[in-house]
């Protein structure tokens, strides 16, 4: 009965709008004394099936009159602490010492929620009620089963359906495919938010470049006899389960078949690979596009340079990189996927400040960063809106990632379609409130002194939360005076075809209120400002093989607060020497990986010599180390035994 009580509590929480289906299932599974972490999938399976049949189950409860005929049947017992020991005994003294805080009383589910869950299992679960045959509740419930079966048959005839599945809530095709395996015994991995990391027929895995490189990842898969294919289309049409490909838009992203079991991949278990939807990777990739281009240009410049740098020059260069490393702030960091990707792209010299106000989500964020090996992340358990944009602690932060709370309408696996729809006016009010909050937090990020690049993203498909917020920000005189503008398409995943919706780019004010110079170098601006805004932003939909998503990038051409003359950047130096340098593109790197795979014979073919990209530095000869240790020991006047031991060992090593 305990499992049914806890499942009913999840239903009550859903009715009270205390969270999402998956979030509440995971929370109940982790509930301290009463829960086990492995129960999340079981809770999710039961709750999803109950929600599918819920209208019919409520109809059966009403027609059978079971709640009024036997009112005590579904009243859960009150969970009280055991009786206190007698005063003066050793047990009472021990209990008094341990009782630092009073225990919270366990919540009790409502009778209708408990009845809904148990009647579902009685009628529609393959195994029926998971209670002993002699259990009194089971015996009483089974008396009502014939009448309920008869009523179910009547409903099938009335709705003209041939099976019980026809009595379920109808779902859109995209949502139905996203949750197809839930409740049917198919094991699906979930991330820390309780969402599946795969959508459609593709599972996306990001190479954690803090621990691995893309080349090393490709090498590992090939050594494990996986086949590298050219593109997603080839992967989807392949009958083999051991195939993968590189993403065409985001470099450290790999696509694998959805059927792959993540725990079976060693790089996934040690966080060299991180399960992350492609759309979720877009914000960090767009945010650091300028930084990555500069790094590529610098690498090419160094490779083509004939000047041999001294050891001192290299040390100075490294120190300068550490001092001038990119500084990033993630305004709403939990659960941490975007934060860890930004940290990986920023590299060892970059720094990320991860801000999260909720204590529970902050704990998840820290665990995620630790698991991913992000030593360059500083988590902060504060409200981003409470931070003063003029605070000197944040003056060097130039890149901001803003992914605020949204309706989540772009995530099919959120299962919102299984819940009763709120009245239309209530939905409009909710979207309006979310849009206002998103505008507030985005505006706050753009007010920071050192900010020069801000990426705004949502997992929503509603224009009011996406293009509407962008247009309202662009229309603010405050940001026009500071020199903020939308980054051109060339800097925002230019090869991604799906862009913004021009009709949605008016927001609450028409796009004509946005000055023409406020949208960077767009060919469309002269004829259609709305189309120019739409062309500068990115949209993704489930039909693209991802979750629904929106990304916009704002840049400030003349950053406020910069008093020093800017140094000549690596990009400028590269442009000055175009005759001797060539930028390596993502497409070129992909072709190199594929050519290397073909040269080895492809899947199962002969393997060449594995070349390690970063060769380890030669160790200092042991003789020198011992000699130095000996001299140091003698110089410091180390007495007898240690000095004699080091001297003797140094002599033997020379022989």
DOMAR-337466 format. One record per residue (C-alpha): residue number from 1; x, y, z. Coordinates in nm, 3 decimals, always signed. Layout:
R    nr      east     north        up
R   NUM         X         Y         Z
...
This chain:
R    nr      east     north        up
R     1    +0.000    +0.000    +0.000
R     2    +0.293    +0.233    +0.061
R     3    +0.368    +0.264    -0.312
R     4    +0.003    +0.347    -0.387
R     5    -0.002    +0.610    -0.110
R     6    +0.307    +0.779    -0.252
R     7    +0.177    +0.762    -0.611
R     8    -0.145    +0.928    -0.495
R     9    +0.063    +1.202    -0.329
R    10    +0.221    +1.274    -0.669
R    11    -0.126    +1.309    -0.823
R    12    -0.227    +1.551    -0.548
R    13    +0.089    +1.756    -0.609
R    14    +0.013    +1.769    -0.982
R    15    -0.338    +1.894    -0.909
R    16    -0.188    +2.160    -0.681
R    17    +0.055    +2.258    -0.962
R    18    +0.359    +2.200    -0.742
R    19    +0.578    +2.072    -1.025
R    20    +0.606    +1.869    -1.344
R    21    +0.522    +1.498    -1.377
R    22    +0.883    +1.383    -1.396
R    23    +1.012    +1.630    -1.141
R    24    +0.758    +1.517    -0.880
R    25    +0.825    +1.149    -0.953
R    26    +1.198    +1.197    -0.900
R    27    +1.141    +1.405    -0.587
R    28    +0.918    +1.136    -0.434
R    29    +1.171    +0.866    -0.524
R    30    +1.444    +1.057    -0.341
R    31    +1.232    +1.138    -0.038
R    32    +1.468    +1.064    +0.254
R    33    +1.345    +0.790    +0.481
R    34    +1.060    +0.666    +0.264
R    35    +1.205    +0.670    -0.085
R    36    +1.460    +0.492    -0.301
R    37    +1.629    +0.663    -0.593
R    38    +1.563    +0.369    -0.826
R    39    +1.187    +0.405    -0.784
R    40    +1.165    +0.712    -1.011
R    41    +1.105    +0.506    -1.325
R    42    +0.838    +0.297    -1.151
R    43    +0.655    +0.606    -1.027
R    44    +0.677    +0.765    -1.371
R    45    +0.540    +0.454    -1.542
R    46    +0.236    +0.435    -1.310
R    47    +0.159    +0.809    -1.307
R    48    +0.178    +0.843    -1.686
R    49    -0.061    +0.551    -1.735
R    50    -0.298    +0.685    -1.469
R    51    -0.299    +1.030    -1.635
R    52    -0.375    +0.874    -1.974
R    53    -0.684    +0.701    -1.834
R    54    -0.775    +0.965    -1.576
R    55    -1.098    +1.098    -1.740
R    56    -1.229    +0.743    -1.772
R    57    -1.118    +0.652    -1.418
R    58    -1.303    +0.953    -1.276
R    59    -1.610    +0.844    -1.471
R    60    -1.587    +0.493    -1.319
R    61    -1.549    +0.628    -0.966
R    62    -1.857    +0.844    -1.014
R    63    -2.077    +0.569    -1.163
R    64    -1.968    +0.299    -0.916
R    65    -2.023    +0.531    -0.617
R    66    -1.734    +0.352    -0.445
R    67    -1.612    +0.658    -0.253
R    68    -1.944    +0.716    -0.081
R    69    -2.040    +0.349    -0.040
R    70    -1.711    +0.268    +0.135
R    71    -1.562    +0.602    +0.252
R    72    -1.294    +0.453    +0.479
R    73    -1.152    +0.225    +0.210
R    74    -0.924    +0.491    +0.062
R    75    -0.835    +0.681    +0.377
R    76    -0.462    +0.636    +0.433
R    77    -0.347    +0.575    +0.792
R    78    -0.174    +0.855    +0.977
R    79    +0.195    +0.780    +1.006
R    80    +0.286    +0.858    +1.368
R    81    +0.610    +0.808    +1.553
R    82    +0.629    +0.500    +1.781
R    83    +0.521    +0.553    +2.143
R    84    +0.780    +0.729    +2.357
R    85    +0.969    +0.515    +2.611
R    86    +0.899    +0.560    +2.981
R    87    +1.054    +0.863    +3.144
R    88    +1.377    +0.792    +3.325
R    89    +1.474    +0.491    +3.112
R    90    +1.800    +0.467    +2.916
R    91    +1.605    +0.455    +2.590
R    92    +1.426    +0.784    +2.664
R    93    +1.755    +0.954    +2.749
R    94    +1.911    +0.837    +2.421
R    95    +1.607    +0.950    +2.222
R    96    +1.616    +1.293    +2.386
R    97    +1.980    +1.334    +2.284
R    98    +1.914    +1.236    +1.922
R    99    +1.596    +1.442    +1.878
R   100    +1.753    +1.770    +1.768
R   101    +1.457    +1.877    +1.557
R   102    +1.097    +1.754    +1.554
R   103    +1.018    +1.514    +1.270
R   104    +0.777    +1.626    +1.001
R   105    +0.458    +1.425    +0.983
R   106    +0.429    +1.224    +0.665
R   107    +0.167    +1.370    +0.425
R   108    -0.155    +1.179    +0.357
R   109    -0.302    +1.146    +0.004
R   110    -0.662    +1.240    -0.072
R   111    -0.908    +0.947    -0.103
R   112    -0.992    +1.029    -0.466
R   113    -0.624    +1.029    -0.572
R   114    -0.561    +0.697    -0.394
R   115    -0.876    +0.546    -0.549
R   116    -0.773    +0.664    -0.898
R   117    -0.433    +0.495    -0.878
R   118    -0.564    +0.168    -0.734
R   119    -0.861    +0.137    -0.973
R   120    -0.624    +0.189    -1.266
R   121    -0.410    -0.106    -1.158
R   122    -0.720    -0.314    -1.089
R   123    -0.854    -0.268    -1.443
R   124    -0.567    -0.179    -1.678
R   125    -0.234    -0.294    -1.528
R   126    -0.102    -0.623    -1.665
R   127    -0.015    -0.751    -1.319
R   128    -0.323    -0.608    -1.154
R   129    -0.307    -0.480    -0.798
R   130    +0.032    -0.535    -0.637
R   131    -0.121    -0.642    -0.307
R   132    -0.145    -0.984    -0.141
R   133    -0.459    -1.178    -0.232
R   134    -0.570    -1.175    +0.129
R   135    -0.531    -0.799    +0.167
R   136    -0.861    -0.651    +0.285
R   137    -0.844    -0.352    +0.047
R   138    -0.786    -0.581    -0.249
R   139    -1.077    -0.803    -0.153
R   140    -1.316    -0.508    -0.128
R   141    -1.197    -0.354    -0.456
R   142    -1.238    -0.678    -0.651
R   143    -1.608    -0.678    -0.562
R   144    -1.649    -0.365    -0.776
R   145    -1.448    -0.498    -1.071
R   146    -1.734    -0.670    -1.265
R   147    -1.947    -0.352    -1.262
R   148    -1.649    -0.138    -1.369
R   149    -1.560    -0.379    -1.650
R   150    -1.919    -0.359    -1.774
R   151    -1.912    +0.024    -1.765
R   152    -1.580    +0.023    -1.952
R   153    -1.732    -0.192    -2.227
R   154    -2.021    +0.055    -2.259
R   155    -1.775    +0.346    -2.293
R   156    -1.583    +0.165    -2.568
R   157    -1.905    +0.114    -2.765
R   158    -2.013    +0.473    -2.709
R   159    -1.678    +0.610    -2.828
R   160    -1.658    +0.349    -3.106
R   161    -1.314    +0.217    -3.010
R   162    -1.204    -0.144    -3.018
R   163    -0.961    -0.147    -2.724
R   164    -0.902    +0.017    -2.389
R   165    -0.628    +0.235    -2.544
R   166    -0.905    +0.422    -2.723
R   167    -1.025    +0.549    -2.383
R   168    -0.695    +0.729    -2.320
R   169    -0.638    +1.102    -2.366
R   170    -0.550    +1.173    -2.733
R   171    -0.199    +1.315    -2.771
R   172    -0.022    +1.498    -3.059
R   173    +0.206    +1.270    -3.262
R   174    +0.525    +1.444    -3.144
R   175    +0.429    +1.404    -2.778
R   176    +0.310    +1.046    -2.826
R   177    +0.643    +0.945    -2.985
R   178    +0.840    +1.122    -2.711
R   179    +0.671    +0.920    -2.433
R   180    +0.614    +0.601    -2.630
R   181    +0.837    +0.385    -2.412
R   182    +0.703    +0.510    -2.079
R   183    +0.466    +0.267    -1.917
R   184    +0.543    -0.015    -2.161
R   185    +0.842    -0.166    -1.988
R   186    +1.102    +0.013    -2.201
R   187    +1.392    +0.144    -2.001
R   188    +1.477    +0.504    -2.079
R   189    +1.756    +0.706    -1.920
R   190    +1.666    +1.040    -1.764
R   191    +1.887    +1.337    -1.687
R   192    +1.893    +1.523    -1.355
R   193    +1.575    +1.712    -1.443
R   194    +1.383    +1.392    -1.503
R   195    +1.372    +1.438    -1.881
R   196    +1.478    +1.194    -2.150
R   197    +1.795    +1.302    -2.328
R   198    +1.683    +1.157    -2.659
R   199    +1.407    +1.272    -2.889
R   200    +1.270    +1.102    -3.199
R   201    +1.533    +0.852    -3.320
R   202    +1.850    +1.036    -3.215
R   203    +2.033    +1.049    -2.884
R   204    +2.265    +1.347    -2.849
R   205    +2.591    +1.321    -2.655
R   206    +2.824    +1.616    -2.594
R   207    +3.198    +1.557    -2.570
R   208    +3.314    +1.705    -2.241
R   209    +3.626    +1.883    -2.366
R   210    +3.746    +1.936    -2.009
R   211    +3.822    +1.563    -2.000
R   212    +3.839    +1.460    -2.365
R   213    +3.874    +1.587    -2.721
R   214    +3.646    +1.523    -3.015
R   215    +3.929    +1.341    -3.192
R   216    +3.982    +1.114    -2.891
R   217    +3.606    +1.047    -2.878
R   218    +3.599    +0.946    -3.244
R   219    +3.906    +0.726    -3.188
R   220    +3.740    +0.553    -2.891
R   221    +3.421    +0.473    -3.081
R   222    +3.615    +0.337    -3.377
R   223    +3.826    +0.118    -3.150
R   224    +3.501    -0.016    -3.004
R   225    +3.397    -0.105    -3.362
R   226    +3.142    +0.173    -3.409
R   227    +3.102    +0.312    -3.760
R   228    +3.135    +0.687    -3.827
R   229    +2.868    +0.799    -4.075
R   230    +2.852    +1.117    -4.282
R   231    +2.537    +1.278    -4.140
R   232    +2.212    +1.237    -3.945
R   233    +2.022    +1.112    -4.250
R   234    +2.269    +0.825    -4.291
R   235    +2.240    +0.744    -3.920
R   236    +1.859    +0.734    -3.931
R   237    +1.858    +0.510    -4.237
R   238    +2.120    +0.270    -4.101
R   239    +2.006    -0.068    -3.970
R   240    +2.314    -0.103    -3.751
R   241    +2.293    -0.005    -3.384
R   242    +2.664    +0.076    -3.354
R   243    +2.680    +0.387    -3.570
R   244    +2.739    +0.753    -3.488
R   245    +2.805    +1.084    -3.659
R   246    +2.934    +1.432    -3.585
R   247    +2.682    +1.712    -3.567
R   248    +2.696    +1.957    -3.857
R   249    +2.634    +2.269    -3.643
R   250    +2.787    +2.218    -3.297
R   251    +3.139    +2.077    -3.295
R   252    +3.161    +1.879    -2.967
R   253    +2.824    +1.708    -3.029
R   254    +2.774    +1.347    -3.138
R   255    +2.456    +1.179    -3.260
R   256    +2.385    +0.815    -3.174
R   257    +2.080    +0.591    -3.225
R   258    +1.815    +0.634    -2.955
R   259    +1.834    +0.260    -2.882
R   260    +2.182    +0.288    -2.731
R   261    +2.202    +0.223    -2.357
R   262    +2.400    +0.505    -2.200
R   263    +2.525    +0.308    -1.896
R   264    +2.692    +0.066    -2.138
R   265    +2.921    +0.345    -2.265
R   266    +3.226    +0.385    -2.041
R   267    +3.288    +0.751    -2.146
R   268    +2.933    +0.835    -2.036
R   269    +2.976    +0.680    -1.693
R   270    +3.294    +0.882    -1.625
R   271    +3.148    +1.205    -1.775
R   272    +3.374    +1.227    -2.079
R   273    +3.040    +1.221    -2.263
R   274    +2.738    +1.414    -2.133
R   275    +2.382    +1.348    -2.248
R   276    +2.243    +1.682    -2.364
R   277    +1.981    +1.770    -2.624
R   278    +2.115    +1.952    -2.929
R   279    +1.889    +2.253    -2.873
R   280    +2.017    +2.283    -2.516
R   281    +2.373    +2.309    -2.654
R   282    +2.288    +2.605    -2.878
R   283    +2.298    +2.888    -2.617
R   284    +2.653    +2.818    -2.495
R   285    +2.775    +2.755    -2.850
R   286    +2.633    +3.089    -2.972
R   287    +2.756    +3.275    -2.663
R   288    +3.118    +3.168    -2.715
R   289    +3.126    +3.179    -3.094
R   290    +3.355    +3.484    -3.095
R   291    +3.586    +3.330    -2.835
R   292    +3.614    +3.002    -3.027
R   293    +3.691    +3.184    -3.353
R   294    +3.966    +3.381    -3.182
R   295    +4.114    +3.059    -3.039
R   296    +4.109    +2.891    -3.380
R   297    +4.276    +3.191    -3.543
R   298    +4.545    +3.198    -3.274
R   299    +4.612    +2.826    -3.315
R   300    +4.651    +2.866    -3.692
R   301    +4.877    +3.168    -3.643
R   302    +5.103    +2.974    -3.407
R   303    +5.114    +2.674    -3.639
R   304    +5.225    +2.887    -3.934
R   305    +5.474    +3.093    -3.737
R   306    +5.845    +3.031    -3.798
R   307    +5.951    +3.209    -3.481
R   308    +6.073    +2.979    -3.206
R   309    +5.956    +3.114    -2.873
R   310    +6.178    +3.094    -2.568
R   311    +6.067    +2.927    -2.249
R   312    +6.027    +3.267    -2.082
R   313    +5.813    +3.397    -2.368
R   314    +5.584    +3.095    -2.346
R   315    +5.549    +3.140    -1.971
R   316    +5.458    +3.508    -2.016
R   317    +5.207    +3.413    -2.283
R   318    +5.045    +3.157    -2.054
R   319    +5.026    +3.407    -1.769
R   320    +4.864    +3.660    -2.002
R   321    +4.606    +3.403    -2.109
R   322    +4.523    +3.325    -1.748
R   323    +4.481    +3.693    -1.669
R   324    +4.279    +3.775    -1.981
R   325    +4.075    +3.452    -1.994
R   326    +3.711    +3.488    -2.084
R   327    +3.467    +3.554    -1.797
R   328    +3.111    +3.418    -1.817
R   329    +2.805    +3.440    -1.593
R   330    +2.514    +3.196    -1.614
R   331    +2.217    +3.381    -1.461
R   332    +1.995    +3.075    -1.406
R   333    +2.245    +2.792    -1.397
R   334    +2.068    +2.483    -1.259
R   335    +2.064    +2.200    -1.339
R   336    +2.400    +2.268    -1.505
R   337    +2.408    +2.137    -1.863
R   338    +2.460    +2.481    -2.019
R   339    +2.696    +2.584    -1.739
R   340    +2.924    +2.283    -1.786
R   341    +2.926    +2.329    -2.163
R   342    +3.019    +2.696    -2.125
R   343    +3.296    +2.595    -1.883
R   344    +3.429    +2.338    -2.130
R   345    +3.427    +2.585    -2.421
R   346    +3.589    +2.858    -2.208
R   347    +3.884    +2.630    -2.143
R   348    +4.123    +2.611    -1.851
R   349    +4.190    +2.986    -1.856
R   350    +3.823    +3.086    -1.865
R   351    +3.599    +3.131    -1.562
R   352    +3.224    +3.076    -1.518
R   353    +3.009    +3.219    -1.239
R   354    +2.700    +2.995    -1.203
R   355    +2.410    +3.167    -1.024
R   356    +2.111    +2.974    -0.888
R   357    +1.867    +3.102    -0.624
R   358    +1.685    +2.775    -0.535
R   359    +1.870    +2.574    -0.269
R   360    +1.759    +2.234    -0.402
R   361    +1.851    +2.312    -0.762
R   362    +2.177    +2.469    -0.644
R   363    +2.272    +2.134    -0.491
R   364    +2.204    +1.963    -0.825
R   365    +2.414    +2.228    -1.001
R   366    +2.715    +2.168    -0.776
R   367    +2.688    +1.791    -0.822
R   368    +2.672    +1.834    -1.200
R   369    +2.978    +2.062    -1.206
R   370    +3.174    +1.824    -0.986
R   371    +3.082    +1.525    -1.199
R   372    +3.183    +1.707    -1.520
R   373    +3.516    +1.813    -1.371
R   374    +3.446    +2.187    -1.397
R   375    +3.717    +2.337    -1.178
R   376    +3.669    +2.674    -1.349
R   377    +3.310    +2.719    -1.225
R   378    +3.216    +2.925    -0.919
R   379    +2.860    +2.838    -0.804
R   380    +2.661    +3.107    -0.619
R   381    +2.338    +3.036    -0.431
R   382    +2.186    +3.383    -0.481
R   383    +1.910    +3.549    -0.681
R   384    +2.061    +3.696    -0.998
R   385    +1.827    +3.995    -0.977
R   386    +1.972    +4.079    -0.634
R   387    +2.323    +4.130    -0.777
R   388    +2.420    +4.493    -0.837
R   389    +2.530    +4.534    -1.203
R   390    +2.782    +4.799    -1.088
R   391    +2.946    +4.565    -0.836
R   392    +3.322    +4.559    -0.897
R   393    +3.327    +4.182    -0.836
R   394    +3.152    +4.133    -1.170
R   395    +3.306    +4.415    -1.376
R   396    +3.530    +4.179    -1.575
R   397    +3.247    +3.948    -1.681
R   398    +3.179    +4.007    -2.050
R   399    +2.959    +3.712    -2.153
R   400    +2.617    +3.640    -1.999
R   401    +2.393    +3.338    -2.047
R   402    +2.026    +3.404    -1.965
R   403    +1.796    +3.100    -1.980
R   404    +1.508    +3.200    -1.747
R   405    +1.198    +3.010    -1.640
R   406    +0.953    +2.965    -1.925
R   407    +0.638    +2.773    -2.017
R   408    +0.841    +2.474    -2.138
R   409    +0.605    +2.444    -2.434
R   410    +0.890    +2.322    -2.656
R   411    +0.958    +2.004    -2.455
R   412    +0.721    +1.725    -2.562
R   413    +0.843    +1.495    -2.285
R   414    +0.719    +1.732    -2.012
R   415    +0.385    +1.549    -2.036
R   416    +0.182    +1.869    -1.994
R   417    -0.064    +1.731    -2.249
R   418    -0.167    +1.468    -1.995
R   419    -0.276    +1.730    -1.743
R   420    -0.609    +1.915    -1.750
R   421    -0.587    +2.233    -1.955
R   422    -0.615    +2.559    -1.767
R   423    -0.876    +2.810    -1.889
R   424    -0.759    +3.013    -2.188
R   425    -0.752    +3.340    -1.994
R   426    -0.544    +3.178    -1.718
R   427    -0.295    +3.049    -1.976
R   428    -0.266    +3.395    -2.129
R   429    -0.201    +3.549    -1.789
R   430    +0.067    +3.290    -1.714
R   431    +0.248    +3.349    -2.046
R   432    +0.224    +3.725    -1.996
R   433    +0.371    +3.696    -1.645
R   434    +0.653    +3.475    -1.771
R   435    +0.727    +3.716    -2.055
R   436    +0.752    +4.008    -1.813
R   437    +0.987    +3.813    -1.587
R   438    +1.203    +3.713    -1.885
R   439    +1.224    +4.077    -1.993
R   440    +1.328    +4.179    -1.641
R   441    +1.608    +3.926    -1.605
R   442    +1.740    +3.983    -1.960
R   443    +1.744    +4.360    -1.905
R   444    +1.929    +4.309    -1.575
R   445    +2.205    +4.112    -1.750
R   446    +2.248    +4.382    -2.016
R   447    +2.304    +4.647    -1.746
R   448    +2.629    +4.493    -1.615
R   449    +2.928    +4.720    -1.667
R   450    +3.149    +4.478    -1.857
R   451    +2.876    +4.298    -2.053
R   452    +2.940    +4.287    -2.426
R   453    +2.766    +3.964    -2.530
R   454    +2.439    +3.829    -2.385
R   455    +2.258    +3.518    -2.508
R   456    +1.888    +3.481    -2.428
R   457    +1.723    +3.140    -2.466
R   458    +1.402    +2.957    -2.375
R   459    +1.260    +2.609    -2.426
R   460    +0.932    +2.769    -2.538
R   461    +0.770    +2.792    -2.879
R   462    +0.541    +3.085    -2.792
R   463    +0.629    +3.410    -2.968
R   464    +0.546    +3.620    -2.664
R   465    +0.830    +3.452    -2.472
R   466    +1.071    +3.452    -2.767
R   467    +1.068    +3.718    -3.039
R   468    +0.831    +3.929    -2.828
R   469    +1.087    +3.963    -2.545
R   470    +1.367    +4.038    -2.795
R   471    +1.171    +4.317    -2.962
R   472    +1.070    +4.474    -2.631
R   473    +1.436    +4.483    -2.521
R   474    +1.549    +4.631    -2.852
R   475    +1.287    +4.905    -2.823
R   476    +1.418    +5.025    -2.484
R   477    +1.594    +5.361    -2.513
R   478    +1.826    +5.262    -2.227
R   479    +1.987    +4.987    -2.430
R   480    +1.987    +5.183    -2.754
R   481    +2.204    +5.447    -2.585
R   482    +2.444    +5.182    -2.454
R   483    +2.501    +5.043    -2.802
R   484    +2.328    +4.707    -2.770
R   485    +2.223    +4.533    -3.089
R   486    +2.125    +4.190    -3.216
R   487    +2.421    +3.990    -3.346
R   488    +2.399    +3.923    -3.721
R   489    +2.314    +3.580    -3.855
R   490    +2.683    +3.519    -3.935
R   491    +2.752    +3.495    -3.559
R   492    +2.440    +3.296    -3.464
R   493    +2.465    +2.950    -3.620
R   494    +2.444    +3.078    -3.980
R   495    +2.399    +2.731    -4.132
R   496    +2.095    +2.653    -3.914
R   497    +1.796    +2.698    -4.145
R   498    +1.508    +2.756    -3.903
R   499    +1.509    +3.119    -3.794
R   500    +1.261    +3.341    -3.607
R   501    +0.901    +3.409    -3.709
R   502    +0.868    +3.759    -3.867
R   503    +0.503    +3.785    -3.762
R   504    +0.609    +3.742    -3.396
R   505    +0.884    +4.003    -3.409
R   506    +0.650    +4.291    -3.328
R   507    +0.604    +4.185    -2.964
R   508    +0.389    +4.427    -2.766
R   509    +0.521    +4.709    -2.989
R   510    +0.567    +4.695    -3.363
R   511    +0.913    +4.625    -3.502
R   512    +0.909    +4.969    -3.660
R   513    +0.982    +5.112    -3.312
R   514    +1.326    +4.949    -3.326
R   515    +1.588    +5.183    -3.484
R   516    +1.744    +5.049    -3.802
R   517    +2.100    +5.071    -3.665
R   518    +1.993    +4.853    -3.372
R   519    +2.010    +4.535    -3.581
R   520    +2.362    +4.458    -3.693
R   521    +2.437    +4.446    -4.068
R   522    +2.132    +4.265    -4.200
R   523    +2.043    +4.285    -4.568
R   524    +1.675    +4.258    -4.481
R   525    +1.666    +4.565    -4.261
R   526    +1.603    +4.815    -4.540
R   527    +1.286    +4.646    -4.655
R   528    +1.149    +4.463    -4.350
R   529    +1.267    +4.521    -3.990
R   530    +1.064    +4.223    -3.864
R   531    +1.236    +3.989    -4.111
R   532    +1.575    +4.127    -4.006
R   533    +1.507    +4.047    -3.640
R   534    +1.375    +3.703    -3.732
R   535    +1.684    +3.629    -3.943
R   536    +1.915    +3.710    -3.650
R   537    +1.758    +3.463    -3.405
R   538    +1.735    +3.085    -3.400
R   539    +1.437    +2.857    -3.348
R   540    +1.429    +2.479    -3.313
R   541    +1.127    +2.249    -3.320
R   542    +1.077    +1.879    -3.242
R   543    +1.065    +1.804    -3.616
R   544    +1.430    +1.913    -3.627
R   545    +1.515    +1.619    -3.400
R   546    +1.547    +1.842    -3.093
R   547    +1.330    +2.000    -2.828
R   548    +1.155    +2.325    -2.916
R   549    +1.399    +2.608    -2.844
R   550    +1.472    +2.976    -2.907
R   551    +1.809    +3.157    -2.901
R   552    +1.894    +3.526    -2.951
R   553    +2.235    +3.692    -2.913
R   554    +2.282    +4.057    -2.813
R   555    +2.616    +4.234    -2.859
R   556    +2.741    +4.571    -2.743
R   557    +2.973    +4.734    -2.992
R   558    +3.110    +4.998    -2.752
R   559    +3.115    +4.836    -2.406
R   560    +3.048    +5.073    -2.120
R   561    +3.324    +5.118    -1.865
R   562    +3.627    +5.032    -2.084
R   563    +3.880    +5.310    -2.022
R   564    +4.193    +5.142    -2.154
R   565    +4.278    +5.123    -2.520
R   566    +4.189    +4.775    -2.645
R   567    +4.475    +4.550    -2.735
R   568    +4.511    +4.410    -3.084
R   569    +4.316    +4.087    -3.075
R   570    +4.430    +3.760    -3.222
R   571    +4.157    +3.788    -3.485
R   572    +4.289    +4.127    -3.601
R   573    +4.644    +3.993    -3.615
R   574    +4.523    +3.702    -3.824
R   575    +4.340    +3.930    -4.069
R   576    +4.659    +4.135    -4.108
R   577    +4.843    +3.822    -4.218
R   578    +4.578    +3.656    -4.437
R   579    +4.840    +3.554    -4.691
R   580    +4.996    +3.305    -4.449
R   581    +4.698    +3.183    -4.241
R   582    +4.382    +2.987    -4.304
R   583    +4.100    +2.942    -4.052
R   584    +4.007    +2.580    -3.983
R   585    +3.630    +2.545    -4.001
R   586    +3.408    +2.294    -3.822
R   587    +3.328    +2.134    -4.159
R   588    +3.700    +2.093    -4.234
R   589    +3.757    +1.920    -3.901
R   590    +3.464    +1.688    -3.970
R   591    +3.609    +1.593    -4.309
R   592    +3.944    +1.522    -4.144
R   593    +3.781    +1.284    -3.895
R   594    +3.591    +1.106    -4.173
R   595    +3.900    +1.079    -4.394
R   596    +4.095    +0.933    -4.104
R   597    +3.820    +0.676    -4.045
R   598    +3.814    +0.578    -4.413
R   599    +4.192    +0.541    -4.416
R   600    +4.166    +0.291    -4.133
R   601    +3.920    +0.079    -4.326
R   602    +3.601    +0.197    -4.157
R   603    +3.403    -0.031    -3.928
R   604    +3.605    -0.336    -3.833
R   605    +3.885    -0.250    -4.077
R   606    +4.258    -0.246    -4.008
R   607    +4.356    +0.007    -3.745
R   608    +4.653    +0.235    -3.796
R   609    +4.887    +0.363    -3.532
R   610    +4.698    +0.570    -3.275
R   611    +4.849    +0.918    -3.264
R   612    +4.796    +1.096    -2.934
R   613    +4.710    +1.462    -3.006
R   614    +4.885    +1.601    -2.700
R   615    +5.208    +1.416    -2.636
R   616    +5.322    +1.409    -2.277
R   617    +5.628    +1.614    -2.184
R   618    +5.948    +1.418    -2.126
R   619    +6.028    +1.371    -1.762
R   620    +6.344    +1.521    -1.615
R   621    +6.609    +1.246    -1.585
R   622    +6.614    +1.088    -1.245
R   623    +6.989    +1.160    -1.206
R   624    +6.931    +1.534    -1.222
R   625    +6.647    +1.517    -0.978
R   626    +6.855    +1.319    -0.731
R   627    +7.154    +1.545    -0.778
R   628    +6.944    +1.853    -0.713
R   629    +6.784    +1.688    -0.411
R   630    +7.128    +1.595    -0.278
R   631    +7.275    +1.942    -0.330
R   632    +6.968    +2.097    -0.171
R   633    +6.997    +1.865    +0.126
R   634    +7.369    +1.943    +0.172
R   635    +7.310    +2.316    +0.127
R   636    +7.042    +2.318    +0.395
R   637    +7.263    +2.113    +0.620
R   638    +7.036    +1.811    +0.632
R   639    +7.193    +1.583    +0.891
R   640    +7.346    +1.250    +0.823
R   641    +7.107    +0.984    +0.702
R   642    +6.899    +1.169    +0.442
R   643    +7.197    +1.341    +0.275
R   644    +7.398    +1.019    +0.269
R   645    +7.102    +0.825    +0.125
R   646    +7.048    +1.076    -0.157
R   647    +7.420    +1.085    -0.240
R   648    +7.442    +0.706    -0.257
R   649    +7.131    +0.681    -0.476
R   650    +7.266    +0.945    -0.715
R   651    +7.595    +0.753    -0.754
R   652    +7.412    +0.424    -0.828
R   653    +7.191    +0.585    -1.090
R   654    +7.501    +0.718    -1.274
R   655    +7.637    +0.363    -1.301
